[in-house]
Amino acid sequence: MKDILLIIVSAAIIILSLLQSGKSEGISSAFTGSGGLNLFSNVKERGAEKVISNITFILGILFFALAIWVNWK
């Protein structure tokens, strides 16, 4: 039962991560130097994007807690 729950949370994290929009111009701009690299730019998420980000964060915490719980002897 614990393993199945861990797999479900893992799949949900993957799906939600893929649904999030990229906040940078991509990895190629880091090497070519086009447009500058703003790793710490102050971009505010709004609406559905913020909800998806918050749910992904919560599922990430849940994933680590479940991983510890599954391996607890």
Sequence and secondary structure as in RCSB ss.txt:
>XXXX:A:sequence
MKDILLIIVSAAIIILSLLQSGKSEGISSAFTGSGGLNLFSNVKERGAEKVISNITFILGILFFALAIWVNWK
>XXXX:A:secstr
 HHHHHHHHHHHHHHHHHHS  SSS HHHHHH TT   TT      THHHHHHHHHHHHHHHHHHHHHHHH  
